[in-house]
Amino acid sequence: QLQLVESGGGLVQPGGSLRLSCIATGYPINFYNIAWFRRAPGKEREGISCSRNSDSTTYYADSVKGRFTISRDNAKNMVYLQMDNLKPEDTGVYYCNAYATWGQGTQVTVSS
């Protein structure tokens, strides 16, 4: 059974950077499209980035395009989200997703 565990969240000042990690166990991630979602306070969960398993094509929501980078290391069964130039509106709980499997989330807070 596939399981996902996120890490790397924290408190960062506006303009700062964080790198989130998602480690998968139980199944090779190269079988899956992997996505990052986030839930901002008081808002619905939204998809922000995706890495397609077939050719590693990446997709980004307009709100993060040019600032976030998704990558995957299939050998390590890990997915990353590099987040640069963070803004207060990036605050939220970030989730890793593969098909019907979700991680528990990691909190990102952008505040001065």
JOWOCOR-V372663 format. One line per field, one symbol per residue. ss: DSSP state (A for helix, B for strand, O for the rest). phi: phi as a letter, one per 30 degrees, with the letter a starting at -180 (. if undefined). psi: psi as a letter, one per 20 degrees, with the letter a starting at -180 (. if undefined). Layout:
# JOWOCOR-V372663
ss->???
phi->???
psi->???
This chain:
# JOWOCOR-V372663
ss->OOBBBBBOOBBBOOOOOBBBBBBBBOOOAAAOOBBBBBBOOOOOBBBBBBBOOOOOOBBBOOOOOOOBBBBBBOOOOBBBBBBOOOOAAAOBBBBBBBOOBBOOOBBBBBOO
phi->.dbbbcajdlcbdejdbbbcbbccbjaddddbdcbcbbbdeibddbdcabbdddbidcbbdedbeiccbcbbbddcibbbbdcchdbeddelccbcbbhccbddjbdcbcac
psi->ppqppqrirapqqpiaqqoqqoppqiqpiiiqppqprqoqpjrqpqphqqophhjkqqqqqhiipihqpqrqnhhilqqqoporlqqhiipappqqpodjpqaiqppppoq.
